[in-house]
Amino acid sequence: MKAVVQRVTRASVTVGGEQISAIGRGICVLLGISLEDTQKELEHMVRKVLNLRVFEDEGGKHWSKSVMDKQYEVLCVSQFTLQCVLKGNKPDFHLAMPAEQAEGFYNSFLEQLRRAYRPELIKDGKFGAYMQVHIQNDGPVTIELESPAPGAATSDPKQLSKLEKQQQRKEKTRAKGPSESSKERAAPHKEDRSASSGAEGDVSSEREP
């Protein structure tokens, strides 16, 4: 499952010249459902969309608050073209879930968003219709989200960071000469304590586009 999330000052959907849905400040979510998506991918994307920190806090600190924190609105639009694969210059959509299955899946996504948040703040377009989507991007801020591939080892950033640090320690040990290795064997606990006590800094950007 793929999603393009845009921070907006307002957004709306028009079908046949009639506006059917509109929001003010919040996020617009374009959602592409693939053939392989299951309930697990759906739940992952609901969590990510609602907890994505693209707003500033009361003190002006960027990337601090989610749409739920700010009590802003969400506009969702089904977007099968996100599952595009190019064949030369021609888009191919064979990876997208067929419409007859995708409609129920998309409705389940909306239902879970409404259960997890405030139902009156979740709006959507019209599934399968030819829509004009009007988006006033704020920033601009556009974030691409993708659910983990089935069978992926892990998508937990803390776990990935831990594995990377373990690998770095192994590489450092291999690179040391014999004399350094012997010193290390003589006092292993000192290095272990220093390696494990380093606090991870906040790497979130303060940059505002």
TAJOJO-V205637 format. One record per backbone hydrogen bond with DSSP energy under -0.5 kcal/mol. CO is the residue of the C=O (numbers start at 1). NH is the residue of the N-H. If there is no record, write none. Layout:
co:CO nh:NH
co:CO nh:NH
This chain:
co:1 nh:147
co:2 nh:32
co:3 nh:5
co:3 nh:145
co:4 nh:6
co:4 nh:30
co:5 nh:143
co:6 nh:28
co:7 nh:138
co:8 nh:26
co:10 nh:136
co:11 nh:23
co:12 nh:134
co:13 nh:20
co:13 nh:21
co:14 nh:132
co:15 nh:18
co:18 nh:15
co:18 nh:20
co:21 nh:13
co:23 nh:11
co:25 nh:73
co:26 nh:8
co:27 nh:75
co:28 nh:6
co:28 nh:30
co:29 nh:31
co:29 nh:77
co:30 nh:4
co:31 nh:33
co:31 nh:79
co:32 nh:2
co:33 nh:97
co:34 nh:37
co:38 nh:42
co:39 nh:43
co:40 nh:44
co:41 nh:45
co:42 nh:46
co:43 nh:47
co:44 nh:48
co:45 nh:49
co:46 nh:50
co:47 nh:51
co:48 nh:52
co:50 nh:68
co:52 nh:54
co:55 nh:64
co:55 nh:65
co:57 nh:60
co:61 nh:57
co:65 nh:54
co:65 nh:55
co:66 nh:70
co:67 nh:71
co:67 nh:72
co:73 nh:27
co:74 nh:76
co:74 nh:123
co:75 nh:29
co:76 nh:125
co:77 nh:31
co:79 nh:82
co:80 nh:83
co:81 nh:84
co:85 nh:92
co:86 nh:88
co:87 nh:89
co:87 nh:90
co:89 nh:91
co:90 nh:87
co:92 nh:85
co:93 nh:96
co:95 nh:35
co:98 nh:101
co:98 nh:102
co:99 nh:103
co:101 nh:105
co:102 nh:106
co:103 nh:107
co:104 nh:108
co:105 nh:109
co:106 nh:110
co:107 nh:111
co:108 nh:112
co:109 nh:113
co:110 nh:114
co:111 nh:115
co:112 nh:116
co:113 nh:117
co:117 nh:119
co:118 nh:121
co:119 nh:122
co:121 nh:74
co:121 nh:123
co:123 nh:76
co:125 nh:127
co:126 nh:129
co:129 nh:131
co:130 nh:16
co:131 nh:133
co:132 nh:14
co:132 nh:134
co:133 nh:135
co:134 nh:12
co:135 nh:137
co:136 nh:9
co:136 nh:10
co:137 nh:139
co:141 nh:7
co:143 nh:5
co:145 nh:3
co:149 nh:152
co:155 nh:157
co:156 nh:160
co:157 nh:161
co:158 nh:162
co:159 nh:163
co:160 nh:164
co:161 nh:165
co:162 nh:166
co:163 nh:167
co:164 nh:168
co:165 nh:169
co:166 nh:170
co:167 nh:171
co:168 nh:172
co:169 nh:173
co:170 nh:174
co:171 nh:175
co:172 nh:176
co:173 nh:176
co:177 nh:181
co:178 nh:182
co:179 nh:183
co:180 nh:184
co:181 nh:185
co:182 nh:186
co:183 nh:187
co:185 nh:188
co:187 nh:191
co:188 nh:192
co:189 nh:193
co:190 nh:194
co:191 nh:195
co:192 nh:196
co:193 nh:197
co:194 nh:198
co:201 nh:203
co:207 nh:209
